[in-house]
């Protein structure tokens, strides 16, 4: 192997070793939650009343989504997590609490708000009989949620989360525009974390990038960068990235491209691209959440930002290769994937 290949192998070994570490510090996670429902079946015919597929339902399951993906993954990493969120006082909200509790996740910091409803995303996924490996989502429906949280409850979340920054190694803010992350909450959390030299990771909505001001690392999709370029009438992706760094004060951007890999951009101009190694990608739900999880775990375990981004890329690959209803990653599954990648790399370079 040449010098580059040896360094790549060393990096694989370094990030694999991160999964053996139980961080001494905890991670403070603040964000929206929702209930993801998956209705899976076969679509062999069209409905008699409209040119639409008729889905014969075979299986229905549900799981907590949005920032709850991150909570589940961090739990699967064995990381001590303080999870702050809010649900409505309804059946969907109670289902989220029940599932998280069954997974061993502390839900004591999740507010139940009587006047709120919990967002439920239902995805209808179909395949043809005998072709079960070729699934396709037919329809997604959204119900509930999307209402701003009242000021009193928002302040409760903020005060509790700031209190939990004491002794934390990282702050993750997961904004799905469902009421938990307001401008005030995001700004005060990031400022408090920065004052205590705590890593800050945010997954912002493009419509409210101001919430991400002065965070360390922002997560994006490439199409999001392209959309900002068009909105701001900028001439290139490089100019767009420079504009984002200068406007929002970030230290890094992790751009998630799915089958096109991930790209890490640093404020000083450094850049890394990690190509996708998944031979048969199956789905993409939960990529951002997997990346945020791996980034946070790596950083509180003492990794460099570049190694943390490499681990985040591997976590995204696990999601890409997973079944459609598996949107979070665990330490064991990620370790198995990295062992496979390392073995394939060594075999190909003999």
SVG drawing of the C-alpha trace seen along z (x, -y; Angstrom):
<svg xmlns="http://www.w3.org/2000/svg" viewBox="-65 -38 69 52">
<polyline fill="none" stroke="black" stroke-width="0.4" points="0.0,0.0 1.2,-3.5 1.3,-6.4 -2.3,-7.5 -3.7,-4.0 -1.9,-3.5 -3.3,-6.8 -6.8,-5.8 -6.5,-2.5 -5.2,-4.2 -8.2,-6.5 -10.6,-3.6 -8.9,-2.1 -9.1,-5.4 -12.8,-5.9 -13.6,-2.3 -11.9,-2.6 -14.2,-5.5 -17.0,-3.1 -15.2,-1.4 -15.2,-4.6 -17.9,-5.5 -17.6,-9.3 -17.2,-10.8 -19.4,-13.8 -23.0,-13.8 -24.7,-15.2 -27.5,-17.7 -30.1,-17.1 -32.9,-19.6 -35.3,-19.3 -38.7,-18.4 -40.2,-14.9 -42.8,-13.3 -44.3,-9.8 -43.3,-8.1 -45.7,-5.5 -45.0,-3.0 -47.8,-1.2 -46.2,1.4 -48.0,3.6 -48.4,4.7 -49.8,2.6 -50.9,4.8 -53.9,2.9 -55.4,-0.6 -58.3,-1.8 -61.6,-1.6 -62.5,-5.2 -59.3,-7.0 -56.0,-6.4 -54.2,-5.6 -52.6,-2.4 -54.7,-0.2 -52.4,0.8 -53.0,4.1 -51.7,3.5 -49.4,6.3 -47.6,4.6 -47.9,1.4 -45.3,0.2 -44.4,-3.1 -41.4,-4.7 -40.4,-8.0 -38.9,-10.3 -37.0,-13.6 -34.7,-14.3 -36.0,-11.0 -33.9,-9.3 -30.8,-11.0 -31.9,-10.0 -32.3,-6.4 -28.9,-6.3 -27.1,-8.0 -28.7,-5.4 -27.5,-2.7 -24.0,-4.2 -24.1,-4.0 -23.9,-7.8 -25.4,-9.6 -28.0,-11.9 -30.2,-14.6 -33.1,-14.8 -35.4,-17.9 -38.5,-18.1 -42.3,-18.5 -45.3,-16.4 -49.0,-16.9 -51.3,-15.3 -52.6,-12.8 -52.3,-9.2 -49.3,-9.8 -47.4,-11.6 -48.0,-8.9 -46.8,-6.3 -43.6,-8.2 -43.0,-8.2 -43.9,-4.5 -41.5,-3.5 -38.6,-5.6 -39.1,-4.3 -39.1,-0.7 -35.7,-1.5 -34.3,-2.7 -34.3,-6.4 -35.0,-9.0 -38.1,-10.9 -38.5,-13.0 -37.4,-16.2 -40.0,-15.8 -42.9,-18.2 -46.5,-17.1 -48.5,-20.2 -52.3,-20.0 -53.0,-22.5 -50.4,-20.9 -50.9,-18.0 -48.1,-15.6 -47.0,-15.6 -47.6,-12.2 -46.0,-11.3 -47.5,-8.3 -45.7,-6.8 -47.4,-4.3 -44.8,-2.0 -45.6,0.6 -43.9,3.3 -45.2,5.8 -45.6,9.4 -42.3,11.3 -40.4,8.0 -40.2,7.1 -36.7,5.6 -38.1,2.9 -40.2,0.9 -41.4,-2.6 -43.2,-5.2 -46.6,-5.9 -47.8,-8.7 -46.9,-10.6 -49.5,-12.1 -48.9,-14.6 -51.3,-15.3 -51.0,-17.3 -48.1,-19.4 -46.7,-22.6 -48.1,-24.9 -45.7,-27.3 -45.2,-26.3 -46.4,-28.9 -43.8,-31.2 -44.1,-29.7 -43.4,-26.1 -40.7,-27.2 -38.9,-28.9 -39.3,-25.7 -37.5,-23.7 -34.8,-26.4 -34.1,-26.7 -33.9,-22.9 -31.6,-22.5 -29.3,-25.3 -29.1,-23.6 -28.1,-20.4 -25.3,-22.1 -23.3,-22.0 -20.9,-19.1 -21.9,-18.5 -19.5,-17.7 -21.8,-18.6 -25.0,-20.3 -27.2,-19.0 -30.1,-21.2 -32.4,-19.4 -34.9,-21.7 -37.8,-20.3 -39.8,-23.5 -42.4,-22.0 -42.3,-24.5 -39.6,-23.4 -36.6,-25.4 -37.5,-29.1 -35.0,-31.9 -34.8,-32.6 -34.2,-29.0 -31.6,-28.4 -29.7,-31.6 -29.5,-31.3 -28.5,-27.6 -25.7,-28.2 -24.4,-31.2 -24.4,-29.3 -22.6,-26.3 -20.0,-28.5 -19.3,-30.3 -18.5,-26.9 -16.5,-25.7 -19.1,-22.9 -19.3,-21.5 -22.5,-22.8 -24.1,-20.8 -27.2,-22.1 -29.4,-20.7 -31.2,-23.9 -34.2,-24.5 -33.3,-26.5 -36.2,-28.9 -34.7,-29.8 -30.9,-29.7 -30.7,-32.6 -31.3,-30.0 -28.0,-28.4 -25.9,-31.6 -22.5,-30.9 -22.9,-27.1 -19.8,-25.0 -21.1,-22.7 -24.2,-23.0 -25.6,-20.0 -26.9,-20.4 -27.9,-18.5 -26.3,-19.6 -29.6,-20.6 -30.0,-22.9 -26.7,-24.6 -27.8,-24.9 -31.2,-26.4 -29.4,-29.1 -27.2,-29.9 -30.2,-30.6 -32.0,-32.5 -29.0,-34.8 -28.2,-35.2 -24.7,-33.8 -22.6,-32.6 -21.0,-29.4 -21.2,-26.8 -17.8,-28.0 -19.2,-31.6 -22.3,-30.2 -20.3,-28.3 -18.2,-31.4 -21.3,-33.4 -22.7,-31.0 -19.5,-30.9 -19.3,-34.7 -23.0,-35.3 -23.5,-32.7 -20.1,-32.3 -19.9,-28.5 -16.6,-26.6 -17.7,-23.8 -20.4,-22.5 -21.1,-18.8 -23.0,-18.4 -24.9,-15.1 -25.3,-13.8 -26.6,-10.3 -25.4,-8.1 -23.0,-11.0 -21.3,-10.7 -20.6,-13.5 -18.5,-16.6 -16.8,-18.4 -16.1,-22.1 -14.1,-24.0 -14.1,-27.8 -10.3,-27.9 -11.0,-26.5 -10.1,-22.9 -12.3,-20.3 -12.8,-16.5 -15.1,-14.3 -16.1,-10.8 -17.6,-8.7 -20.5,-6.4 -19.4,-2.7 -23.0,-1.2 -23.5,1.0 -27.3,1.2 -28.7,-1.9 -32.3,-1.3 -33.5,-4.4 -32.5,-7.8 -34.7,-8.6 -32.7,-9.6 -29.4,-10.6 -29.1,-13.9 -29.9,-12.4 -27.3,-9.6 -24.7,-12.2 -25.5,-14.4 -25.3,-11.3 -21.9,-10.1 -20.4,-13.7 -21.4,-14.3 -20.2,-10.9 -16.9,-11.3 -16.2,-14.8 -17.0,-14.0 -14.8,-11.0 -11.9,-13.3 -11.8,-12.9 -10.7,-15.6 -13.4,-17.2 -12.2,-15.5 -12.3,-12.0 -15.7,-12.9 -17.0,-13.7 -15.6,-10.4 -17.5,-8.5 -20.6,-10.6 -20.2,-9.5 -20.1,-5.9 -23.2,-6.3 -25.0,-7.7 -23.9,-4.7 -25.5,-2.4 -28.8,-4.3 -28.6,-4.1 -28.2,-0.3 -30.9,0.3 -34.5,1.4 -37.0,-1.4 -38.3,-1.4 -34.9,-1.6 -33.9,-5.2 -31.4,-5.2 -28.0,-3.6 -26.5,-1.8 -22.9,-1.3 -22.9,2.4 -24.3,2.0 -21.9,-0.8 -19.0,1.2 -20.0,4.2 -20.1,1.9 -16.7,0.4 -15.2,3.8 -16.6,4.8 -15.3,1.6 -11.8,2.1 -11.7,5.8 -12.8,4.9 -10.2,2.1 -7.4,4.5 -8.5,7.2 -8.6,4.7 -5.0,3.5 -3.3,6.9"/>
</svg>
